[in-house]
Amino acid sequence: MLTAIIRKLPPSIEMAVVLLLSLGLLICVSIQRYLQFFSPISSKNWLHRYTDMGMYSITIYELIVLSVLVPFLFIRNWRLKDLNLHFSFKLVGVAFLLIIARNIVSNVSFGIFSVLHLVTPELEKAFNAESSITIYSLIPLLVINSIFEESIVVGYLFKRLEHLNGILVILLSTLIRQLYHLYQGPMSCFLIIPTGLVFSLYYWRYKRLTPLVVAHGIDNLVVYLTYTYHLSQIVYSNYLTQKNLN
């Protein structure tokens, strides 16, 4: 009975179920966090902490969502091939090219906004982050989160909306990606929007999801290595200060 009901759902309801179940909670929490910045009682600055518990929580949450969505979409006659997940070392190389292209777009857009004085020091300092995550929580996140996000925001969305103009789907995909990253503050748009545009444009043209998944994982790894490096610099600086005081 339930299977029959699921099969008879219109595509619009299917898409609503997929997006709300997978990203609805993340978007709500992210928007709430973002609005804190504009609150009259806000200090115009917030600190986001990346912890092992937080990474495990995200990974487990996404696995639970996938355990529901996969059977749901299977009943709806979706198959893995619909997401265009094909692996080859050539596609891994493409992932690095996508990151380079994204970084160029990101830097150019930031430069333009800076020249137009649309980026203030307050906005640049609005988001601060601390990381205490280890490789043990990072590895599962790199795999699960990269597949989870790109499969839904790009692979699923483009297939479901293939009857629409590609530009509209690219803009919608990029908007959704930005919404659940709003917790990173106003400046996140200079990274997330270029990522969404470059990734979506590539997928629209070549219909290959693997480079996006790999590039996403590389991005997360770079963030981890960056925070680890900064933390080691702080620890070393404190050590030298303490040594000089003694």
C-alpha positions in Angstrom: 0.0 0.0 0.0 2.7 2.5 1.0 4.8 1.5 -2.0 1.8 2.2 -4.3 1.3 5.6 -2.7 4.9 6.5 -3.1 4.9 5.5 -6.8 1.9 7.7 -7.5 3.4 10.9 -6.0 3.8 13.7 -8.5 7.4 14.8 -9.3 6.9 18.1 -7.4 6.0 16.2 -4.2 8.9 13.9 -4.6 11.3 16.8 -5.0 9.9 18.5 -1.9 10.3 15.3 0.1 13.9 14.9 -1.0 14.9 18.5 -0.4 13.1 18.9 2.9 14.3 15.6 4.4 17.9 16.0 3.3 18.5 19.8 3.6 15.4 21.3 5.3 16.8 21.1 8.9 20.3 22.2 7.8 18.8 25.3 6.0 16.6 26.3 8.9 19.5 26.0 11.4 21.8 27.9 9.0 19.4 30.7 8.4 18.8 31.1 12.2 22.5 31.2 12.8 22.9 33.8 10.0 20.2 36.1 11.4 22.0 36.3 14.7 24.5 38.5 13.0 21.8 41.1 12.2 20.2 40.9 15.6 20.2 44.2 17.6 21.8 42.4 20.5 24.4 40.6 18.4 28.0 41.4 18.9 28.4 41.3 15.1 30.7 38.4 15.5 30.2 34.7 16.1 32.4 31.7 16.7 31.8 28.4 15.1 33.5 25.4 16.6 34.3 22.3 14.5 34.6 19.3 16.8 34.8 15.5 16.4 31.3 15.2 17.9 30.0 17.7 15.4 31.6 15.9 12.5 30.3 12.5 13.7 26.8 14.0 14.2 26.7 15.4 10.6 27.9 12.0 9.2 25.4 10.0 11.2 22.6 12.4 10.3 23.4 12.1 6.6 23.6 8.4 6.7 20.2 8.2 8.4 18.7 10.5 5.7 20.3 8.4 2.9 18.9 5.2 4.5 15.4 6.8 4.0 15.9 8.5 0.7 17.6 5.6 -1.2 14.6 3.2 -0.7 12.2 6.1 -1.4 13.9 7.0 -4.7 14.3 3.3 -5.6 10.6 2.9 -5.3 10.2 6.0 -7.5 12.3 4.1 -10.2 15.5 6.1 -9.6 18.7 4.2 -10.1 22.4 5.0 -9.4 23.1 5.6 -13.0 20.7 8.6 -13.0 23.2 10.5 -10.9 26.1 9.9 -13.4 28.6 8.7 -10.8 31.3 7.3 -13.0 34.9 7.0 -11.7 38.1 7.4 -13.6 41.5 9.0 -12.8 40.8 11.5 -15.5 37.8 12.8 -13.6 39.9 13.2 -10.5 42.1 15.5 -12.5 39.0 17.4 -13.5 38.2 17.9 -9.9 41.4 19.9 -9.4 40.7 22.0 -12.4 37.2 22.8 -11.0 38.8 23.9 -7.7 41.2 26.2 -9.6 38.3 27.6 -11.7 36.2 28.2 -8.5 39.1 29.9 -6.8 39.6 32.2 -9.8 35.9 33.2 -9.8 36.0 33.6 -6.0 39.0 35.9 -6.0 37.8 38.0 -8.9 34.3 38.5 -7.4 35.8 39.3 -4.0 38.2 41.8 -5.7 35.3 43.5 -7.5 33.2 43.9 -4.4 36.3 45.2 -2.5 37.0 47.8 -5.1 33.3 48.9 -4.9 33.7 49.2 -1.1 31.0 46.6 -0.6 33.1 44.5 1.7 33.6 46.1 5.1 36.1 45.0 7.8 33.1 44.2 10.1 31.8 41.7 7.5 35.3 40.1 7.0 35.6 39.6 10.8 32.0 38.5 11.3 32.8 34.8 11.3 35.5 33.1 13.3 36.1 29.4 13.6 38.0 27.0 15.8 38.7 23.4 15.0 39.6 20.5 17.2 38.6 17.7 14.8 40.9 14.7 14.2 41.4 12.6 11.2 39.1 9.9 12.6 36.0 12.1 12.3 37.3 13.8 9.2 37.6 10.7 6.9 34.0 9.6 7.2 32.8 13.2 6.7 35.0 13.6 3.6 33.4 10.5 2.0 29.7 10.8 3.2 29.2 14.5 3.1 30.8 15.0 -0.3 28.6 12.3 -1.9 25.5 13.4 0.1 25.6 17.1 -0.9 26.6 16.8 -4.5 24.2 13.9 -5.2 21.3 15.9 -4.0 22.1 19.5 -4.8 23.4 18.7 -8.3 22.9 15.1 -9.4 19.3 14.7 -8.2 18.2 18.3 -8.8 19.4 18.4 -12.4 17.8 15.1 -13.3 14.5 16.0 -11.7 14.4 19.4 -13.4 15.9 18.4 -16.7 12.8 19.7 -18.4 13.6 23.2 -17.3 16.1 25.7 -18.7 19.6 24.8 -17.5 20.4 28.3 -16.3 17.4 28.2 -13.9 18.5 24.9 -12.5 22.1 26.2 -12.0 20.8 29.2 -10.1 18.4 27.1 -8.0 21.2 24.6 -7.2 23.5 27.5 -6.2 20.9 29.2 -4.1 20.2 26.0 -2.1 23.9 25.4 -1.6 24.3 28.9 -0.2 21.3 28.6 2.1 22.7 25.7 4.1 26.1 27.4 4.3 24.8 30.7 5.7 26.0 29.8 9.1 29.5 30.6 7.9 28.5 34.3 7.7 28.1 36.9 5.0 31.5 36.4 3.5 30.7 32.7 2.7 29.0 33.9 -0.5 32.4 34.6 -2.0 33.2 30.9 -1.7 29.9 29.1 -1.8 28.3 30.9 -4.8 31.3 30.5 -7.0 31.4 26.8 -6.0 27.8 26.4 -6.9 28.1 28.1 -10.2 31.3 26.4 -11.4 30.2 22.9 -10.2 26.7 23.3 -11.7 28.0 24.6 -15.0 30.4 21.7 -15.3 27.7 19.2 -14.6 25.2 20.8 -16.9 27.7 20.6 -19.7 29.3 17.2 -19.1 26.9 15.2 -16.8 29.7 13.8 -14.6 29.2 14.0 -10.8 32.4 12.3 -9.7 34.6 15.4 -10.2 32.2 17.4 -8.0 32.3 14.8 -5.2 36.1 14.6 -5.3 36.5 18.4 -5.4 34.1 18.7 -2.5 36.2 16.3 -0.5 39.4 18.1 -1.3 37.8 21.4 -0.2 36.9 19.9 3.2 40.4 18.4 3.5 42.0 21.8 2.8 39.8 23.4 5.5 41.0 20.8 8.0 44.7 21.2 7.1 44.4 25.0 7.2 42.8 25.0 10.7 45.4 22.4 11.8 48.2 24.6 10.6 46.9 27.7 12.3 46.4 25.8 15.5 50.0 24.5 15.4 51.2 28.0 14.8 49.3 29.3 17.8 50.6 26.5 20.0 54.1 27.1 18.9 53.8 30.9 19.5 52.5 30.3 23.0 55.4 27.9 23.6 57.9 30.5 22.6 56.2 33.2 24.7 56.2 30.9 27.7 59.8 30.0 27.1 60.9 33.7 26.9 59.0 34.5 30.1 60.9 31.7 31.9 
